[in-house]
Every structure is written in structure tokens, then in C-alpha cells.
């Protein structure tokens, strides 16, 4: 049985130093892609689906019909326009800043955070913004290093880039790509001087790296691991000798139906290397232990693709009937080392993984959904009891928020993680999709987002390409509710030109969005009927030295009056405490705060006793227990 292991403390991070091999500067310009050298999958392994399948819209229905998006929304009908000329709609957010595309950038992609800096990937390389003043971000560094998607992560003094394009070169230059100088895998940069990143030797992989996930081992502070998700074909053995394009029924070492694990020694990152070339999380046994049964089909343990059944009309999951991708690789994996779990969004399935041995992940559970075309990314709630999966129906380049597109297609699917005799299992709870109609000129579908650290609530910000950015509350996993948004009109009035937000993430008090074609945006939450000023203030206390959204870290709040008021507001919002108890909590917390600076031991002891006494009146709900714990922690702090 797998237990959800909770690590109470995080290991101290070792800062990676500059390598003796750090000699290659990133100074190239983007070259046109050469013909791919990747081999096709063998017949028995050929996926019947891809990110582009399921393009047919469900049977046409009138706008505003149940289960379809509404036209009654301020985001409908915004004026089109390039750059900052498009119309805008905003609710319960404040836009603090918008910067145009950085010089040399092409197709902004993912974001990572280190100190006061935001690292913005793009297909031409990456840019670094100084956001010490979020209302006035400054572009400090631009590195040209072609190789889409250039999804980015940071760890200490290291920066990692995913490269899947066949146009990438080992030295970051452009043009003249050959099998000998091609780079597909994970690049590594030394960013100890963030204004002058230095390219280190990277790690070549068989399918390149569409995305990657930095995974910590709480028991090993000297190394980090990288889970590599490659969605392209397998490279030929002639180009990279560790690769195999063989049939899964013939070759147990085939590069199909696996992810790759890299180990990075933090004291010697230039020696990073693959430690598990084929982690068999798709096998019948969920790991590598059944590779010797490959002739019986053990490597393809999650079969099935193409058109799916429909759900019964009275099912909350209706309609179903989507075309789904085959499950033979992952698009994205979100690791949560402090609970020993990861969630894999793996084409045709959502996976729950045991990562207590980071080099050897194993599958605990897998779920499918007849509305999902392509499982794309995943986000846990802070307790690890819920996971939000996204469906990138149409691959991100299609208009999938039209009046005829069901609210269950191209949406989020929310699953509860429940304990059973056989270990953690995922149970479907609900869907969430942008509620409004978008035009045929706007690529729109669920994409990347992150948690917002409001105590006692599960709140997420999320990018939807040209559908904009939304903030939604899924504390009640069966009834998610949108609470804030920002949107622009289409890039073009008559053509679908790919754009919109690739990622929108919370970091250290603010929301940062990477807009594919327009640039970089910064937002702040504003109080509303859905989210109070007290909750926002409590959330802003949660800060990280660095953050990669695909490597979730546990959210914790300091023992402060602000934290208590945040929990109190959350409990009140959820109807967990009545007016009388709410007034008592307010009275005793205010009294304790007023006296906190006075040198009066008797008064302080009385205040501490009152805080403990009022906490004992709270009930057993999760949010009440959270408020109780916050009151006790504050009392402990005041009594010192």
C-alpha cells in the first residue's frame, strides 16, 4: 500500500557553482528548422491520436444553451488588434504592467521564478525580467538560443531549458544543423550572474524535451532530478546511440512508451546524465519491473485511443464522445515531493505517480475521460487531496471556446485524491471551463496555471491562450467558481493568429502572464465578493526564493495576525462560522494586536489565553481547524 508521505521540512538547497566547462555563450539567431531526423513509431506502437486530434466540434447547439458557453459576458465582442490596441475586459484584477515582446523573442512560452526575477522562455531562447517593482518590470537579460519550446525551470544557480525542435544546436548558434551538432533534450545554464548566463553541457534525450519537471528528493540535498517529457518521434540510433525505435513487442529497450529521468549533481552540473532512460510508467505494472514481459504487450499498459463513448444524457459528465490520444508519453508532469506524489498529464490519461524514489517513478493510478482529447498539465491543491488536469483539445492552436463547443471539452477536469485499501486513487469531481463564447479568430483552450496561496481555500489562476486569464475557486471540487479574469480581443479581426497567454502564474504576491505574441503582463488581485482583502493580504505573505510551477512546494503561512484574519475570512466565506463566533474572533485578535507592542506581561498572557479559548469554540471542518491552528500558532508566538 502506498502512503501519502508528508515531509515536514524541506532540505537546505545547495547553490550550484560555475562549471569549469562553462565556455559557450548564447549568442545565436533563430534558424529555420531542418527536416526531422526522428523515426516514426513502429506499426504496433503507432499512436492513433496526437495533440491535433478531436478537432471536430460537438453537434452544433445554440449559444447560451445549458452545457455551452454564454454570450452574456463582458469578454464577448472585444475589439481585435495587435499589441496593446485590442479591447480589454477585466474583473477583480488590476493590470499593473504590460511589456511588449522582447527584442529577438519569438512565441513566448513558460515562466520560472528566482528571487526578484521572472524567467520567460520563448522559441528563440529566454528573457529575464526584474520584478522587484511589479508595477515597473525591467528586461535585464536576453539570451538567444533557438530550440522550441524552451520551457524553463530554475534551481539555485542553474536554469534548464526544454528543446524538442530539430533546429536546436549544441552551441546555441543557428543554421547548418546536422546530426552531429543537433541538440534535443535539456539545456543547462549557469545563472549565478543572471545578467550573463553561461551555457553548460546539456543532456541529449531520445525524444527531445517538450517539457520537463525539476524534482527534489527530500532525502538527497546534493542532487535534483529532471523528468523529461518528449512528445516528438524517437531519434535514430545513428544520431544518438542510446535510442531505439524498435517495436514494443520485440525490443524491451525501445524508447517508446516511457519518460526519461536525468540526475543533476548540484556541485557538478556539467556531469548531469540520464539515470533512467525509459521509466515505464505506462506499463502494465506501472514501472520497469515487467519489461521482460514486453512480448506480451507489457510496455503498452494503457491502450485505447480514437473516438470515445458518450456519457448518459443524465450524467454530469455528458456529453463525452471526444477523440482521445493514445497514452504513450506525457505532455507534462507536476511533482509534489513533500507528499511523495506527481500527477502526469499523459495524452490519453491522467496519471498519479509515486515519486518517493525520484529516479524510478511508478504509476499508482490512471484515469480517463470521454471528454478529454489530450491530457496536457496538472495542478495539485496544497493538501494533495485534489488534482486539476487540463485538456489541450486542438493542441493550443485551435479555436475551442466557440458557441458550439461544450463546456466539458477543452476544459479542466477536477479529481479528488482519495485513500483506499489499495492506496491513493483519483475520483472525478467536476469540470471547469471559461464560461463565455470566444470567436473563431481566437485560439482558446485550457492551459497552464498555478495555485494562489489563500489559506483555507483552493484557488487557481490559469492561462487560456486568447481566452485570457482566469482565477477560479475549486475548494468545493464539485462546484468550481470563477472569481476573476482578464481578456483581450483577438489578435486579428478575420484570421486566427496564434496568441494569448501561454502561462499565468502567482509568485510572491502577484500574477505574471507570458503572452505568446504580445509580451509580458503583471496583475494584482483586488478585493471582491469572492475574495476579501484579508485573504489577499494573507496570500501575499507566502514567498519563495525560487519557484517552478511544475515542481509544487507546500504552501505555509507565518504565525501573524494577517494569517489569522485570512483564515477567518475564508471560514466566513465558506459559511463555517456564524456571526457571533466571527465577532468574538475579531474582538480577541484585534485586542491582542493592539497590545502586542506593549511591555505588559499580564495583558499579553491574558490575550494569549483568550486566543486559545476562542479557538476551542471552532468546529471540525477543515477551514475551522486551519483557523484554530493559526490562532494557536499566533498565541505561541505572542507568549515567547
C-alpha positions, 0 to 999 in steps of 0.5 A: 500500500502506498502512503501519502508521505508528508515531509515536514521540512524541506532540505537546505538547497545547495547553490550550484557553482560555475562549471569549469566547462562553462565556455559557450555563450548564447549568442545565436539567431533563430534558424529555420528548422531542418527536416526531422531526423526522428523515426516514426513509431513502429506499426504496433506502437503507432499512436492513433491520436496526437495533440491535433486530434478531436478537432471536430466540434460537438453537434452544433447547439445554440449559444447560451444553451445549458452545457455551452458557453454564454454570450452574456459576458463582458469578454464577448465582442472585444475589439481585435488588434495587435499589441496593446490596441485590442479591447480589454475586459477585466474583473477583480484584477488590476493590470499593473504592467504590460511589456511588449515582446522582447527584442529577438523573442519569438512565441513566448512560452513558460515562466520560472521564478528566482528571487526578484526575477521572472524567467520567460522562455520563448522559441528563440531562447529566454528573457529575464525580467526584474520584478522587484517593482511589479508595477515597473518590470525591467528586461535585464537579460536576453539570451538567444538560443533557438530550440522550441519550446524552451520551457524553463525551470530554475534551481539555485544557480542553474536554469534548464531549458526544454528543446524538442525542435530539430533546429536546436544546436549544441552551441546555441548558434543557428543554421547548418544543423546536422546530426552531429551538432543537433541538440534535443533534450535539456539545456543547462545554464549557469545563472549565478550572474543572471545578467550573463548566463553561461551555457553548460553541457546539456543532456541529449534525450531520445525524444527531445524535451517538450517539457520537463519537471525539476524534482527534489528528493527530500532525502538527497540535498546534493542532487535534483532530478529532471523528468523529461517529457518528449512528445516528438518521434524517437531519434535514430540510433545513428544520431544518438546511440542510446535510442531505439525505435524498435517495436514494443513487442520485440525490443524491451529497450525501445524508447517508446512508451516511457519518460526519461529521468536525468540526475543533476549533481548540484556541485557538478552540473556539467556531469548531469546524465540520464539515470533512467532512460525509459521509466515505464510508467505506462506499463502494465505494472506501472514501472520497469519491473515487467519489461521482460514481459514486453512480448506480451504487450507489457510496455503498452499498459494503457491502450485505447485511443480514437473516438470515445463513448458518450456519457448518459444524457443524465450524467454530469459528465455528458456529453463525452464522445471526444477523440482521445490520444493514445497514452504513450508519453506525457505532455507534462508532469507536476511533482509534489515531493513533500507528499511523495506524489506527481500527477502526469498529464499523459495524452490519453490519461491522467496519471498519479505517480509515486515519486518517493524514489525520484529516479524510478517513478511508478504509476499508482493510478490512471484515469480517463475521460470521454471528454478529454482529447489530450491530457496536457498539465496538472495542478495539485491543491496544497493538501494533495487531496485534489488534482486539476488536469487540463485538456489541450483539445486542438493542441493550443492552436485551435479555436475551442471556446466557440458557441458550439463547443461544450463546456466539458471539452477543452476544459479542466477536469477536477479529481479528488485524491482519495485513500483506499485499501489499495492506496491513493486513487483519483475520483472525478469531481467536476469540470471547469471551463471559461464560461463565455463564447470566444470567436473563431479568430481566437485560439482558446483552450485550457492551459497552464496555471498555478495555485494562489496561496489563500489559506483555507481555500483552493484557488487557481489562476490559469492561462487560456491562450486568447481566452485570457486569464482566469482565477477560479475557486475549486475548494468545493471540487464539485462546484468550481467558481470563477472569481476573476479574469482578464481578456483581450480581443483577438489578435486579428479581426478575420484570421486566427493568429496564434496568441494569448497567454501561454502561462499565468502564474502567482509568485510572491504576491502577484500574477505574471502572464507570458503572452505568446505574441504580445509580451509580458503582463503583471496583475494584482488581485483586488478585493471582491465578493469572492475574495476579501482583502484579508485573504489577499493580504494573507496570500501575499505573505507566502514567498519563495526564493525560487519557484517552478510551477511544475515542481509544487512546494507546500504552501505555509503561512507565518504565525501573524495576525494577517494569517489569522484574519485570512483564515477567518475570512475564508471560514466566513466565506465558506459559511463555517462560522456564524456571526457571533463566533466571527465577532468574538474572533475579531474582538480577541485578535484585534485586542491582542494586536493592539497590545502586542507592542506593549511591555505588559506581561499580564495583558499579553498572557491574558490575550494569549489565553483568550486566543486559545479559548476562542479557538476551542469554540471552532468546529471540525471542518477543515477551514475551522481547524486551519483557523484554530491552528493559526490562532494557536500558532499566533498565541505561541508566538505572542507568549515567547 
